[in-house]
Amino acid sequence: MDRLDRQFGFIRETDGLKQVVRQSYLADGSRRENDAEHSWHLALMAVLLSEYADKDIDVLRVVTMVLVHDIVELDAGDTYAYDNEGNATKREREVKAAERIFNILPEDQAAYLRSLWDEFEGQDTKEAKFANTLDKLQPLMLNDASGGKSWKEHGVKLSQVLNRNKNTAEGSKELWEYAKENFIEPNVEKGMLKE
């Protein structure tokens, strides 16, 4: 039962992702999303949008990757994309969290999920690049849908959005072009994203 106890221990621990609040609002702008909702949303996007990946990808690998990519935020917290101070210590905090959280699992599963987290962070594989594309586009979509609510609250500028997304097209040029045309440019025109 030790293996099963450890698996359920991990599952129980990750329930805490429902309490980690992000800066992105739900599409209707009623409240901020949490990490569990974000990860689920990315998994759904991976299944539905995989046909737009620039290269053939292992969709299950991408789905699993996006489901675990933010687990470290249980300990490290969500670091806002445009928080320079928080981003300076993000890697250190997240590596420490990964050591603790993934090791709740049995050794083989801990190694597998940790390797997927490391792969996502490294952005060296086609699956990691596609997962990153989804991770970057989802907040753009939600900002567009909520009338730029998070962007307005934080005074985010177009240059910040473009800089943050400088590698987003590496997983799917087509999805990045779609996002620029449908999520970014209309918000520049409306004055939600200023130069």
LUMKOL-196397 format. One record per residue: residue in three letters; z, x, y of N, C-alpha, C in turn; residue number from 0. Coordinates in Angstrom, 2 decimals. Layout:
LUMKOL-196397
  type      npz      npx      npy     capz     capx     capy      cpz      cpx      cpy  seq
   ala        Z        X        Y        Z        X        Y        Z        X        Y  NUM
...
end
This chain:
LUMKOL-196397
  type      npz      npx      npy     capz     capx     capy      cpz      cpx      cpy  seq
   met     0.00     0.81    -1.22     0.00     0.00     0.00     0.00     0.84     1.27    0
   asp     0.28     2.13     1.15     0.31     2.97     2.35    -1.01     2.91     3.11    1
   arg    -2.13     2.97     2.38    -3.44     2.91     3.03    -3.60     1.59     3.78    2
   leu    -3.30     0.51     3.12    -3.44    -0.81     3.74    -2.45    -0.97     4.90    3
   asp    -1.25    -0.46     4.73    -0.27    -0.50     5.83    -0.80     0.24     7.06    4
   arg    -1.40     1.40     6.83    -1.94     2.19     7.95    -3.12     1.47     8.61    5
   gln    -3.97     0.84     7.80    -5.11     0.11     8.36    -4.63    -1.06     9.22    6
   phe    -3.66    -1.83     8.69    -3.14    -2.93     9.50    -2.34    -2.42    10.70    7
   gly    -1.70    -1.28    10.56    -1.01    -0.69    11.70    -1.99    -0.39    12.83    8
   phe    -3.14     0.15    12.48    -4.18     0.45    13.47    -4.72    -0.84    14.09    9
   ile    -4.96    -1.82    13.25    -5.49    -3.10    13.73    -4.49    -3.75    14.69   10
   arg    -3.20    -3.70    14.33    -2.16    -4.23    15.21    -2.11    -3.46    16.53   11
   glu    -2.18    -2.13    16.42    -2.12    -1.28    17.62    -3.27    -1.59    18.58   12
   thr    -4.46    -1.77    18.02    -5.63    -2.00    18.88    -5.65    -3.41    19.48   13
   asp    -4.77    -4.28    19.04    -4.63    -5.58    19.69    -4.26    -5.38    21.16   14
   gly    -3.65    -4.24    21.45    -3.27    -3.93    22.83    -4.45    -3.81    23.77   15
   leu    -5.66    -3.63    23.23    -6.84    -3.57    24.10    -7.04    -4.86    24.89   16
   lys    -6.48    -5.95    24.36    -6.58    -7.24    25.06    -5.76    -7.22    26.35   17
   gln    -4.86    -6.24    26.48    -4.01    -6.13    27.66    -4.48    -5.06    28.65   18
   val    -5.48    -4.27    28.27    -5.99    -3.22    29.16    -7.06    -3.85    30.05   19
   val    -6.70    -4.05    31.30    -7.58    -4.76    32.24    -8.51    -3.76    32.93   20
   arg    -9.77    -4.12    32.98   -10.80    -3.30    33.61   -11.04    -3.79    35.04   21
   gln   -11.89    -3.09    35.78   -12.21    -3.50    37.15   -13.34    -4.52    37.21   22
   ser   -14.17    -4.57    36.18   -15.28    -5.53    36.16   -14.75    -6.95    35.98   23
   tyr   -15.32    -7.85    36.74   -14.97    -9.26    36.60   -15.85    -9.92    35.56   24
   leu   -15.35   -11.02    34.99   -16.20   -11.84    34.14   -17.37   -12.34    34.98   25
   ala   -18.41   -12.78    34.32   -19.62   -13.22    35.03   -19.32   -14.29    36.07   26
   asp   -18.35   -15.17    35.78   -18.05   -16.24    36.74   -17.10   -15.78    37.85   27
   gly   -16.65   -14.52    37.78   -15.79   -13.97    38.82   -14.36   -14.47    38.79   28
   ser   -13.98   -15.21    37.76   -12.65   -15.84    37.73   -11.51   -14.85    37.47   29
   arg   -11.79   -13.79    36.76   -10.76   -12.78    36.47   -11.45   -11.52    35.98   30
   arg   -10.67   -10.43    35.90   -11.21    -9.18    35.36   -11.25    -9.27    33.84   31
   glu   -12.22    -8.58    33.26   -12.30    -8.52    31.79   -11.30    -7.50    31.26   32
   asn   -11.02    -7.60    29.97   -10.17    -6.59    29.34   -11.03    -5.73    28.41   33
   asp   -10.43    -4.66    27.90   -11.18    -3.72    27.05   -11.70    -4.36    25.77   34
   ala   -10.93    -5.27    25.19   -11.39    -5.92    23.95   -12.65    -6.75    24.24   35
   glu   -12.64    -7.47    25.35   -13.81    -8.28    25.71   -15.00    -7.38    26.00   36
   his   -14.76    -6.29    26.69   -15.83    -5.34    27.01   -16.45    -4.78    25.74   37
   ser   -15.62    -4.34    24.81   -16.12    -3.75    23.57   -16.90    -4.77    22.75   38
   trp   -16.39    -5.99    22.66   -17.11    -7.05    21.94   -18.46    -7.31    22.60   39
   his   -18.47    -7.35    23.92   -19.71    -7.62    24.65   -20.75    -6.54    24.36   40
   leu   -20.31    -5.27    24.34   -21.22    -4.17    24.05   -21.74    -4.24    22.62   41
   ala   -20.89    -4.64    21.68   -21.33    -4.77    20.28   -22.41    -5.84    20.17   42
   leu   -22.22    -6.95    20.87   -23.24    -8.00    20.87   -24.53    -7.50    21.52   43
   met   -24.40    -6.78    22.61   -25.57    -6.21    23.26   -26.31    -5.24    22.34   44
   ala   -25.56    -4.45    21.58   -26.19    -3.48    20.66   -27.05    -4.20    19.63   45
   val   -26.55    -5.29    19.10   -27.31    -6.06    18.11   -28.54    -6.69    18.74   46
   leu   -28.37    -7.30    19.90   -29.46    -8.03    20.53   -30.50    -7.14    21.21   47
   leu   -30.07    -6.01    21.75   -30.97    -5.19    22.56   -31.45    -3.91    21.88   48
   ser   -31.11    -3.73    20.62   -31.46    -2.49    19.92   -32.97    -2.25    19.88   49
   glu   -33.76    -3.30    19.96   -35.21    -3.14    19.94   -35.73    -2.37    21.16   50
   tyr   -34.89    -2.23    22.20   -35.31    -1.52    23.41   -34.87    -0.06    23.44   51
   ala   -34.21     0.39    22.38   -33.82     1.80    22.32   -35.08     2.65    22.32   52
   asp   -35.02     3.78    23.02   -36.19     4.66    23.09   -36.55     5.26    21.75   53
   lys   -35.58     5.39    20.85   -35.81     5.95    19.52   -35.21     5.01    18.49   54
   asp   -35.66     5.10    17.25   -35.04     4.32    16.18   -33.59     4.71    16.07   55
   ile   -32.72     3.72    16.04   -31.28     4.00    15.98   -30.66     3.28    14.80   56
   asp   -29.52     3.77    14.39   -28.69     3.12    13.38   -27.82     2.12    14.15   57
   val   -28.20     0.84    14.09   -27.54    -0.18    14.90   -26.06    -0.32    14.52   58
   leu   -25.75    -0.27    13.22   -24.35    -0.38    12.82   -23.53     0.77    13.39   59
   arg   -24.11     1.95    13.43   -23.41     3.11    14.01   -23.13     2.86    15.50   60
   val   -24.12     2.32    16.21   -23.93     2.02    17.64   -22.87     0.94    17.82   61
   val   -22.94    -0.12    17.00   -21.95    -1.20    17.09   -20.55    -0.64    16.88   62
   thr   -20.38     0.15    15.83   -19.06     0.72    15.55   -18.62     1.63    16.69   63
   met   -19.55     2.40    17.21   -19.24     3.32    18.31   -18.74     2.56    19.54   64
   val   -19.42     1.49    19.91   -18.99     0.77    21.11   -17.70    -0.01    20.87   65
   leu   -17.43    -0.35    19.61   -16.16    -1.02    19.32   -14.98    -0.07    19.45   66
   val   -15.20     1.24    19.24   -14.08     2.19    19.31   -14.08     3.06    20.56   67
   his   -15.13     2.99    21.38   -15.26     3.95    22.47   -14.15     3.87    23.51   68
   asp   -13.53     2.72    23.68   -12.46     2.58    24.68   -11.07     2.46    24.07   69
   ile   -10.95     2.66    22.76    -9.64     2.55    22.11    -8.61     3.50    22.76   70
   val    -9.08     4.64    23.22    -8.16     5.61    23.84    -7.49     5.06    25.09   71
   glu    -8.06     4.02    25.67    -7.48     3.44    26.87    -6.17     2.72    26.61   72
   leu    -5.82     2.54    25.31    -4.50     2.01    24.98    -3.42     2.90    25.60   73
   asp    -3.62     4.21    25.53    -2.66     5.17    26.09    -3.10     5.70    27.45   74
   ala    -4.39     5.97    27.60    -4.90     6.63    28.81    -5.13     5.66    29.95   75
   gly    -5.20     4.37    29.66    -5.51     3.37    30.66    -6.99     3.39    31.01   76
   asp    -7.44     2.35    31.68    -8.84     2.30    32.12    -8.94     3.05    33.43   77
   thr    -9.84     4.01    33.47   -10.08     4.76    34.70   -11.32     4.18    35.36   78
   tyr   -11.15     3.67    36.57   -12.27     3.05    37.27   -13.40     4.06    37.47   79
   ala   -14.59     3.61    37.27   -15.78     4.47    37.32   -15.86     5.30    38.60   80
   tyr   -15.41     4.74    39.71   -15.57     5.41    41.00   -14.25     5.97    41.55   81
   asp   -13.28     6.18    40.65   -11.99     6.74    41.02   -12.02     8.24    40.77   82
   asn   -12.32     9.02    41.80   -12.47    10.48    41.65   -11.19    11.14    41.17   83
   glu   -10.07    10.73    41.71    -8.79    11.32    41.32    -8.47    11.03    39.85   84
   gly    -8.63     9.78    39.45    -8.37     9.40    38.06    -9.33    10.06    37.09   85
   asn   -10.57    10.21    37.49   -11.56    10.83    36.63   -11.32    12.32    36.43   86
   ala   -10.57    12.94    37.34   -10.27    14.37    37.22    -9.38    14.66    36.01   87
   thr    -8.53    13.69    35.63    -7.62    13.89    34.49    -7.99    13.02    33.29   88
   lys    -9.06    12.27    33.41    -9.43    11.31    32.36    -9.62    11.97    31.00   89
   arg   -10.40    13.02    30.93   -10.71    13.66    29.64    -9.44    14.11    28.93   90
   glu    -8.56    14.77    29.64    -7.31    15.26    29.05    -6.47    14.10    28.51   91
   arg    -6.34    13.04    29.29    -5.56    11.88    28.87    -6.18    11.21    27.64   92
   glu    -7.51    11.11    27.64    -8.18    10.41    26.54    -8.16    11.21    25.24   93
   val    -8.29    12.52    25.31    -8.22    13.34    24.09    -6.84    13.23    23.46   94
   lys    -5.81    13.29    24.29    -4.44    13.14    23.79    -4.27    11.77    23.13   95
   ala    -4.80    10.74    23.74    -4.72     9.39    23.17    -5.48     9.30    21.85   96
   ala    -6.64     9.91    21.79    -7.45     9.88    20.56    -6.68    10.51    19.41   97
   glu    -5.98    11.61    19.67    -5.19    12.27    18.63    -4.15    11.33    18.04   98
   arg    -3.48    10.60    18.88    -2.44     9.69    18.39    -3.01     8.45    17.72   99
   ile    -3.92     7.78    18.41    -4.34     6.46    17.97    -5.18     6.50    16.69  100
   phe    -6.18     7.36    16.64    -7.02     7.39    15.44    -6.24     7.85    14.22  101
   asn    -5.22     8.66    14.43    -4.43     9.16    13.30    -3.44     8.16    12.74  102
   ile    -3.41     6.96    13.29    -2.65     5.87    12.67    -3.33     5.49    11.35  103
   leu    -4.65     5.62    11.32    -5.46     5.25    10.15    -5.30     6.24     9.00  104
   pro    -5.70     5.84     7.79    -5.81     6.80     6.70    -6.75     7.93     7.13  105
   glu    -6.55     9.11     6.57    -7.24    10.31     7.02    -8.76    10.17     7.08  106
   asp    -9.38     9.57     6.06   -10.84     9.47     6.05   -11.35     8.56     7.17  107
   gln   -10.68     7.44     7.38   -11.11     6.53     8.44   -10.79     7.09     9.81  108
   ala    -9.66     7.77     9.91    -9.31     8.42    11.18   -10.39     9.42    11.57  109
   ala   -10.82    10.23    10.61   -11.85    11.24    10.88   -13.18    10.58    11.25  110
   tyr   -13.54     9.50    10.56   -14.81     8.83    10.85   -14.82     8.22    12.25  111
   leu   -13.78     7.44    12.57   -13.77     6.80    13.89   -13.61     7.82    15.01  112
   arg   -12.82     8.85    14.77   -12.69     9.90    15.78   -14.02    10.60    16.00  113
   ser   -14.77    10.83    14.91   -16.08    11.48    15.06   -17.04    10.60    15.86  114
   leu   -16.95     9.29    15.70   -17.80     8.39    16.49   -17.38     8.42    17.96  115
   trp   -16.07     8.49    18.21   -15.60     8.58    19.59   -16.09     9.88    20.23  116
   asp   -15.95    10.98    19.48   -16.42    12.27    19.98   -17.94    12.25    20.22  117
   glu   -18.67    11.61    19.32   -20.12    11.51    19.47   -20.48    10.74    20.74  118
   phe   -19.78     9.62    20.97   -20.02     8.84    22.19   -19.74     9.70    23.42  119
   glu   -18.64    10.40    23.41   -18.26    11.23    24.55   -19.26    12.37    24.77  120
   gly   -19.79    12.94    23.68   -20.71    14.07    23.79   -22.10    13.71    24.26  121
   gln   -22.52    12.48    24.02   -23.83    11.99    24.45   -24.99    12.85    23.95  122
   asp   -24.86    13.40    22.74   -25.90    14.28    22.21   -26.83    13.61    21.20  123
   thr   -26.47    12.44    20.70   -27.29    11.77    19.69   -27.99    10.57    20.29  124
   lys   -29.03    10.11    19.61   -29.76     8.94    20.10   -28.86     7.70    20.09  125
   glu   -27.96     7.61    19.11   -27.04     6.46    19.07   -26.05     6.51    20.23  126
   ala   -25.52     7.69    20.51   -24.57     7.83    21.62   -25.25     7.54    22.96  127
   lys   -26.48     7.97    23.10   -27.21     7.72    24.35   -27.48     6.23    24.53  128
   phe   -27.82     5.55    23.45   -28.05     4.11    23.57   -26.73     3.38    23.84  129
   ala   -25.66     3.78    23.16   -24.35     3.17    23.41   -23.95     3.37    24.87  130
   asn   -24.20     4.55    25.42   -23.89     4.83    26.82   -24.72     3.94    27.75  131
   thr   -25.98     3.74    27.41   -26.82     2.85    28.22   -26.18     1.47    28.30  132
   leu   -25.76     0.95    27.16   -25.13    -0.38    27.15   -23.83    -0.38    27.95  133
   asp   -23.03     0.67    27.78   -21.75     0.77    28.47   -21.92     0.83    29.98  134
   lys   -23.00     1.40    30.43   -23.26     1.48    31.87   -23.90     0.19    32.41  135
   leu   -24.74    -0.46    31.61   -25.45    -1.65    32.10   -24.57    -2.89    32.15  136
   gln   -23.63    -3.00    31.22   -22.81    -4.20    31.17   -22.03    -4.43    32.48  137
   pro   -21.37    -3.42    33.05   -20.71    -3.65    34.34   -21.68    -3.98    35.47  138
   leu   -22.88    -3.39    35.43   -23.89    -3.73    36.45   -24.23    -5.22    36.36  139
   met   -24.44    -5.69    35.12   -24.77    -7.10    34.91   -23.64    -7.99    35.41  140
   leu   -22.39    -7.62    35.09   -21.26    -8.44    35.51   -21.07    -8.41    37.02  141
   asn   -21.30    -7.27    37.65   -21.21    -7.21    39.10   -22.26    -8.10    39.74  142
   asp   -23.46    -8.05    39.19   -24.52    -8.91    39.71   -24.14   -10.38    39.55  143
   ala   -23.68   -10.75    38.36   -23.35   -12.15    38.07   -22.19   -12.66    38.93  144
   ser   -21.24   -11.78    39.24   -20.05   -12.20    40.01   -20.24   -12.03    41.52  145
   gly   -21.45   -11.79    41.94   -21.71   -11.64    43.37   -21.24   -10.30    43.92  146
   gly   -21.23    -9.29    43.05   -20.82    -7.95    43.49   -19.34    -7.83    43.78  147
   lys   -18.55    -8.68    43.14   -17.12    -8.79    43.45   -16.38    -7.45    43.36  148
   ser   -16.53    -6.75    42.26   -15.83    -5.47    42.10   -16.38    -4.42    43.07  149
   trp   -17.69    -4.39    43.25   -18.28    -3.45    44.20   -17.71    -3.67    45.60  150
   lys   -17.62    -4.94    46.01   -17.11    -5.25    47.35   -15.65    -4.84    47.48  151
   glu   -14.84    -5.15    46.48   -13.41    -4.82    46.53   -13.17    -3.33    46.72  152
   his   -14.03    -2.52    46.10   -13.83    -1.07    46.13   -14.76    -0.35    47.11  153
   gly   -15.56    -1.12    47.85   -16.47    -0.50    48.81   -17.47     0.45    48.17  154
   val   -17.97     0.08    47.00   -18.89     0.95    46.26   -20.25     0.96    46.95  155
   lys   -20.82     2.13    47.05   -22.13     2.31    47.69   -23.22     2.50    46.64  156
   leu   -24.43     2.24    47.03   -25.59     2.40    46.15   -25.65     3.81    45.59  157
   ser   -25.40     4.80    46.42   -25.47     6.19    45.95   -24.49     6.46    44.81  158
   gln   -23.31     5.82    44.86   -22.33     5.98    43.79   -22.85     5.36    42.49  159
   val   -23.43     4.18    42.60   -23.96     3.50    41.41   -25.09     4.32    40.80  160
   leu   -25.97     4.82    41.62   -27.10     5.61    41.10   -26.62     6.93    40.50  161
   asn   -25.64     7.56    41.13   -25.11     8.81    40.59   -24.43     8.58    39.24  162
   arg   -23.64     7.51    39.15   -22.97     7.19    37.89   -23.98     6.91    36.78  163
   asn   -25.11     6.41    37.14   -26.12     6.01    36.16   -27.27     7.02    36.02  164
   lys   -27.04     8.25    36.43   -28.13     9.24    36.40   -28.64     9.51    34.98  165
   asn   -27.82     9.27    33.96   -28.25     9.50    32.57   -28.44     8.21    31.78  166
   thr   -28.29     7.08    32.42   -28.34     5.79    31.72   -29.67     5.55    31.03  167
   ala   -30.75     6.00    31.60   -32.08     5.76    31.01   -32.31     6.55    29.73  168
   glu   -31.45     7.52    29.43   -31.67     8.36    28.25   -31.63     7.58    26.94  169
   gly   -30.96     6.44    26.92   -30.93     5.61    25.71   -32.01     4.56    25.69  170
   ser   -32.43     4.12    26.87   -33.48     3.10    26.97   -34.01     3.06    28.40  171
   lys   -35.19     3.60    28.56   -35.82     3.55    29.89   -36.09     2.10    30.29  172
   glu   -36.50     1.29    29.32   -36.84    -0.11    29.61   -35.61    -0.89    30.09  173
   leu   -34.48    -0.72    29.44   -33.27    -1.43    29.87   -32.81    -0.94    31.24  174
   trp   -32.93     0.37    31.49   -32.54     0.89    32.80   -33.44     0.33    33.89  175
   glu   -34.73     0.26    33.66   -35.64    -0.31    34.65   -35.31    -1.78    34.90  176
   tyr   -35.01    -2.48    33.83   -34.63    -3.90    33.96   -33.37    -4.02    34.83  177
   ala   -32.38    -3.18    34.56   -31.13    -3.23    35.31   -31.35    -2.91    36.79  178
   lys   -32.16    -1.91    37.07   -32.45    -1.58    38.47   -33.09    -2.77    39.18  179
   glu   -34.08    -3.37    38.53   -34.82    -4.46    39.16   -34.02    -5.75    39.27  180
   asn   -33.13    -5.99    38.30   -32.44    -7.28    38.25   -30.97    -7.26    38.65  181
   phe   -30.32    -6.10    38.57   -28.89    -6.03    38.88   -28.60    -5.20    40.13  182
   ile   -29.38    -4.18    40.38   -29.08    -3.28    41.50   -29.87    -3.68    42.75  183
   glu   -31.20    -3.68    42.66   -32.03    -3.95    43.84   -31.71    -5.28    44.53  184
   pro   -31.50    -6.37    43.78   -31.15    -7.62    44.48   -29.84    -7.51    45.26  185
   asn   -28.91    -6.69    44.76   -27.63    -6.54    45.46   -27.73    -5.63    46.66  186
   val   -28.71    -4.73    46.66   -29.00    -3.94    47.84   -29.57    -4.88    48.91  187
   glu   -30.51    -5.72    48.51   -31.13    -6.67    49.43   -30.13    -7.65    50.02  188
   lys   -29.13    -8.07    49.24   -28.10    -9.00    49.70   -27.00    -8.31    50.50  189
   gly   -27.01    -6.99    50.52   -25.99    -6.26    51.25   -24.70    -6.03    50.48  190
   met   -24.71    -6.31    49.17   -23.52    -6.08    48.35   -23.36    -4.59    48.06  191
   leu   -24.48    -3.88    47.92   -24.48    -2.44    47.72   -25.14    -1.82    48.93  192
   lys   -24.38    -1.11    49.70   -24.93    -0.49    50.92   -25.29     0.96    50.66  193
   glu   -26.24     1.44    51.44   -26.68     2.83    51.33   -25.58     3.80    51.68  194
end
